[in-house]
Each structure stands twice: as C-alpha cells, then as structure tokens.
Amino acid sequence: MRMRFYKRMRTARFFPRFVTPLLALACLAAATTDKSASRRAGDYFVYVGTYTEQSAKGKGIYVYRLDGASGNVTSLGLAAETTNPSFLAIHPNQRFLYAVNEISSYEGQNSGGVSAFAIDHSTGKLTFLNEVASRGADPCYITVDKTGKYVLVANYTGGSVAVFPILADGRLGETTSFVQHRGHGTNPERQEGPHAHSINLSPDNRYALVDDLGLDELLVYRFNAATGRLSPNDPSFAKLDPGAGPRHFAFRPGGRFAYVISEMQSTVTAFRYDPASGAVHAVQTIKAIPSDFSGHNDAAEVEVAPTGKFLYASNRGHDSIAVFAIDASKGTLTPVEYISTQGKTPRSFEIDPTGSLLFAADQESHKIVIFRIDTSTGRLMPAGKALDVPSPVCIKFARID
C-alpha cells in the first residue's frame, strides 16, 4: 500500500400599535417554523475514511452526527468495515456512499477496489452493496458526477483514471471509460511515472480535471454524462512547475477560477477557467507554508469556502491549515494566517455544508480537530472539540432526511 503521509428574527418585546395581535401571532409562528426547518436542514452524518492498514484499531468507515444548530458532534461508531477506505464520495441523492479501497492487489489484479454502500438514515450505518476493481493500483480519490449516474476514480500508483456506472440500486457496474497516463516528471524518486491523484468535475459536468503528481500536469478531459466516457480536451492539459507534484483541486463558486495544491513544492496555483472550452490558465502560484519555515512539508488538501471569499490548504510537516483571501475579480490569493491543526499530518479536511466549521483530519495523531470559521475574516478558531479516529484521511457530510 502506498504509505502517504480534511432570520434570525428579532422577536420584539412589543409590536407597533398598527400591527394586530393576529398578525403578530402569525409572524411568531412563521419564525418558529423557519427555525425548525433550518435545524432539520443543518443535521448531517459525518463520514470518515481511514487507513486501516496503518492502525491496529482501524476497521473502516466511521460516522458521527453533526447538529447544525448547536455544532454538537456525536459518535455513532463504525459505519462499515472495509479495507483502507481512504477517500469517500456521497451520492447527490444522499442515499449512497462510495469509497476507494486503497490497495495494490485486488483479486489477483494489479488494482485497488471501489466499494458501494447504502446509507441508513436512521442510524448512519452503511450497508455494503458491492465492490469492483478500480483498474489501477492504490486508488486515492473518488467523486460522483452531478447527475448521480457515474463514479470517477483516480489510481495513484496505477497512474490512471476510470469511470464506473451507478446502477438503479446504487451498486457499481463495469467500467465505461479508462485512461492510462504516460510519462514521468523531473523527480526520479517521486515522479518515475504517472500518479493520478485526484479527479474533479466542472460545475456544468462537462469536463473532468485530473491532477497527476507524477507528470506535473492538470489534465482536462471532456466528460460525456450520457455514456460515461472520457476523451481528451483541446487543450488537453496545463503544465505546473517542474517537481511541483499537483495533488488536489478545487473550484471557486461561480466556476471562473480553480485552484491546485501541489504536494512536493507546497504551493497553491490559481487558474482562470473557461467553461466554454474547459481551458485553464495559471494566474498565480503561492507558497502554502510560511516563508520562514525550513522543515520538510508535503501539502495535502485544498478547499474554497462556500462564500468564495477564502481558500484553505493543509500542510503535513508544518502541520497547519493555511488561510488565503481570494480576489473575486482576479482569482489571486493573499495569505491571511497559518494555524496549527493541534496534531500531526493533516492529510485532509472538510468544511461543513453551512460553511461555519472546518474538520481537520490529523492522520498520525488519530484525531479530527474541529475549528470555527469566522466568515468575515476567514480565520479559524479552535472549537475545543476533537474526535478520536484511527488514521483519519477523508471527511464527507451526508444530509440527514
């Protein structure tokens, strides 16, 4: 296994004289109804993918319940036992969860696995549906297309990407598309061949964008949502700096700008994105770590706040989350702060759907640390809460009906 190391409504004390008691009562009733609906909409299952082969205690995918109104998080235990479910994806209908099984051998093949589960909305537990070969060793990223018809997977050691259809009952079918990357980068130890590290879809679902750490490329494919086929775009890729090691990708809301975090050089590159052609053009590259840090660091995760005002990036080595302000017109980044994750190796993190909390997965500390987000400044404040999870890697939220 590859061992790589996240209205209000002010109720007045009195109503103006021209407001009738009946109208006042109606307003109060509406406020109560809105508050109740908001609370229901803010309750989520929090699923955590882990490395089971790096921890004797790890069993698979764990689940918590988040009360959006209070911010309280309650452990619901092990959701499903499965091997190395390092990265997860939730179906748009919130009924299914998909996980890569990051292994190098699957049923005698040089491949990992991809598992499908049904979500029990009363308990958060997962029911195993089926598993298929990922078509390449050590799959490390998975996403579901906007229509909910296909799962797309990046195979790290295999240096490939694959697409699988989602059947009516949530199970996975046989591959509809497979692309093997070719070539190598400038670092003979880390870039001896292609290493597809992530695959994401454009907001309109027409393009798939793939970070390949081994090639120093952001590859762009046309995605046919009717057939599940990938085909090279024109232009087919954008080059990053030699030895950068692009890892993960995030769009800014609105789709005009996108960001790539590069693991090996600990940088974030801002791209201008053309939704008509799928073309990407780099506009800035900035360090994800402070300029005075001299230790070894591997950058990991990148995510844009739902407001589109701030970008967050995680650092393994500096063990921090970097916060950047985004220029809305240019897409460029300005550092705001670097804050400790209070643990070691924040491999990933995730912002909750309300945009008010950030969950940082400290893989080697075996915990998830929760931060509150100041939505006006982007800054993070420790919420004083940590979840004990063996070797946490990926965090995903599923809405509770």
N, C-alpha and C positions, 0 to 999 in steps of 0.2 A: 504494500500500500504506500502511496506517496505520503510522506510524513511532513506536511507543510503546516509550517508553523508561520455583523452585527446589524334669552331675551329677558339676557336677564331682563326680567321685567321688574321694575321697581314698584312694589306694592305700597301705595301711598297710605299714610295714616288717615287721610280723609280724601274724598273726591270733590272736585269743584261742584258748586251748587247746581249747575245746569246738567250734571251727569246724574241720571236717575239711578236709584238703587238697583233696578233690574239690570241696567247696562253695566253697573259696577260688578254685579254678581257674575254676569256673562264674561267680563274681562278676566276676573279671578279664575273662573272655570277654564277659560282658554289657556291661561298661564299654567295652571296645574296640568292640563292635558299636554301642552308643549314640553313641560319639564319631564313628564313621564315618558313621552316619545323619545326625547333626547337621551334619557337614561338608557332606554332599551337599545337605542342605536349605538350607544357607546360601550356595550358589553361585548367582549371578544375572547375567543380562545387564543392563547399564545403558544404556538408550537415551536419546539426547539429541536433542531437536528444536531447530532453529536458524532464524535468519532468513538465508536465502541471498542475498537482495537487499540486505543491509546489509554483506556481507563478500565481497570478491572471491574469497576462499578457500573460502567455504562452498558445500557441494554438496548437503546434505540432512540425513539422519538418521545419527548416528554411534553406535557401540556399543563398550562396554567390558565386561570380565568382572570381576566382584567375587568374590573368595574370602572368604566369610563368616567362615571360621575365622581367617584371618590379617589380613583387611582390605586385602589387596593388590588393586590395580586395574590391569588390563592392557588396553591399547588393542587393539581388533580392527578399527579403521579405519572406513571409510564403510560403513554397513549398506545404505543405499538412497539413490539420487539422486532428489530431488524438490524442488519449489519451496516455500520458506517453510513447512516443516512445524513451525509454532510451538508446537503443543500436541499431545500424544500420549495414547493410552489403550491399555492392554493388555487383551485378552480374558480372562475368568476362567479359560479352559482353557489360557492361556499359549501358545497356538498362533498367535495373530494379533495384529497391531498396527494401530492406526488413527491417522491423522493428519489434522489440518486443513491445508489449503493456504491460508495467509492472504494472499489476493489479492483484488482488487476486480473483476476481469473474468475470467470463465471461459466459454470457447467462445461469446463474444459476449453473455453474460448478465451482469447486474449481480450477480455472485455469486462466491464463492470455491469451493474444492474440498474434497472429503473423500476420502482415499485409504485403501485396504485393502492390508495386506501379510501374508504368511505368514512365520513365524519359523523359521529353520533352527536347530535346537537343537544342532547340531554346530559351527556356525561363528558364529552370531549374526547372519548376514546376513539381509536381508529380500527376499522375492520379491514383486514388485508383482502385485496381483490385479486391482483395478480402481479407478476414480475416478468420483465423481458430483458434481454441483453441490450446493453447500451451501444453496442457495436464498436466500442473502443475502451481501452483500459483507463481506470481511475476517472470516471465521470465526476465532475466537480461543480456543475451548475445546471439548473433546470428552470424552465419558465413555461407558462401556458399561454397560448395565443389569445387574442382579445375575443374571438368567437367561442372559445372553450372547446374547440374541436381537435387541437393538436398540442402535444408536449414537445418542446425543443430542448436538446441536451448538448452540453459541451463536454468532450472527453479530453482530460488533460494529458495524460501520458500517451493516449492514442492519437492526439493531435487531430481530432476530427469533430464534426458536429452531425447530429442526427435528429430526425423528426418522426414522431410516433402519433398515430391517430388515437383519439379518445372515443371509445365506444359508448353506446347509449347508457350502459350501466356503470360507466366510469372506468372500466378496465382499459388497458392499453393494447393496441393492435400491433401488427408488424410494421416495420419502418416504411415510411412513404418517401423519405429522402435521406441521403447520406453523402457527406462531403469529406474527403480526406485532404488535409492540408499538407503542403510540401515545402521543404526548405529549412533554413536554420538562421539563427541570429549571430551576434558577434561574441557572445559569452559561451565558450566551449563547454562549460560545466552546466549551465542552466538553459542554454539555448542550442543544444546539439541537434534539435529537431523541433517541429511544431508542437505547441502546447496550448490548445484551445482552452481558455479559462472562463469565459462567460459568453452567453448568447442572450440578447435582448431584442424586443420588437419595438418598432417605431409606433408612435401614438395612433397612426392610422392603420397599423397592422400590415403594411405593405412591404416593409423591409426588416430584415434580421441583421443585427450588428454584432460582430463577434470579436472579442479581444483575444489575440493569440500572443501569449507571453514569449513563446519561442521564436516568433517571426518579427516581433516589434511592429505588428500591424493591427489596425482596426479594419476588419474585413466587412464588406457590405454585400448582402445577398437580397435579391428580390424574393419575397415570400408569397406564394400563391395559397391563400386561405381556403380555396375551394378544393385543391388537390393535396395540399401539404408538401409542396415541392419548393426546394431552394434552388436558385440559379444565380450566377454571378451578376452583380450590378455593373454598370458602367458610369463612373469609375468604380472599380471593384474593391479598393482598399485605400486607406490613408496610412502613411508611414509615421511612426513615432521615433524619437531619438534612438540611436543605436544603443542597445543594452538597457533600454527603459523597462521592458517587461510588462506590457499592458495586462491588466488583470480584470478589473470590473468597470462597469459603465452605468451611467445614469442620465436620463433626460431631465431638463428643467421643464416644469409645467408650461404648456404652450408649444413645446416642441421645436423652438427656434435654436436652442443651444443644448449641447450634450457634453458630458464630462467623462474622462477616462482616468482611472487611478493606475499608476504604473508601480508594480511591486518592487522591482530591483533598484530603481533610482528614486523611489519615494517621492513621486511627483504627481500632480494632477494637471491634465491637459484639457483646456476648454476648446470646444469645437463649435463652429457655426454649422447648423444643419439645414439642408434644403429639402423640405418634404416632397417637393415635386420630383426631384431626381434621386433622392437618397444620398446625395454627395455630402461629405463632411470636410470642413476646412478648419485647421487649427488656428486659433487666435491668441493663445497664451499657454505657457507651461510654467507652473509654480511649484515650489517645494511644499511637501505635505508635513514637513518637520521644521522646527525652529532652526535658524541659520547657525546657531552656536552649538547644536547637538553634534557630537563627534562619534557616537557609538554606532553599532550596526542596526539597521532598521529595514523591515520589509513592510511596505504599505499594503493595505488589505482591502477595505471596503469603502465605497463612496455612495452617498445618497443626498438628494436635494430635498429640502423641507417642502411640505405641501404648499406653502405660501410662495415658493420660488425665490425667496429672498436670501436664503442661506444654503451653503453646501457643507456637508460633514464628511470627514475622511478618517479612517482608523490607521494607527501605526503600531506595528509589532516590533518592539525593541525600545522605542521611545515610550511605548505603552500609553498611548493617548488618543484622544479624538481631536482632530484639527477642525476649527470652525472658520469658514470663509463667508464674507458678504459677496453677493452676486450683483454685478451691474446689470440692471434689467435691459438696457439698450445694447450693451456690448457683449454681455455674457462673461466678462472677465471677473477674476476673483481678487479679493483683498483679505488678508488674514485678520481674523478677529481675536482668536485665542487658541491655545493648546491646553487641553485639560486632561489630567491623569484619569485613566479608567479604573484606578484603585485595584489593579490586578495585573496579571501578565498575559500578554499575547491576545489583544482584542482582535480576534480573527474576523469578526463581523459585528454588525449592529443593525438595529432596525428602529425606525421612527414609527410610533403607533399611528393609527389612522386619523386621530384627532390633531396630530402634529404637536402635542404637548409633552410627550415623553419619548426618551431615547433609551433603548435597551442595549447595553454593550456586553458582548459575549467574550469574557476573558477565558480563553481556552485552557491555558496552563494553570490558572487559579481555580478552575472548576466552578465558576460562578458567573452570573449575569448581574451587572450593576445597572441600576435604573437612575436616569437623570431627568430633571425637569428642564424644558426648553423655554427660555424667555423669547417669545415670538416677536418681540420688538427689536431685540438686540442679537438674537441667535445664540446667546451664551447658554452654557449648560450649568446646572446646579444639581449636585448630588441629592437625590430624594431620600437618602438614608435607607435604601432598600437594596438587598441583594438576594438573588435566588441561587440556591445550591444545585448545580447541574454538572454531571461529569463530562468534561471535554466538550463544552458547547461550541457550536460552529455557526449555525444559521437560525434566525428567528423569523417567524411569519405569523401574521394575525389572520384569524378567520372570524367573521361576524357571527354572533350568536342570534338565531332567529327568536 
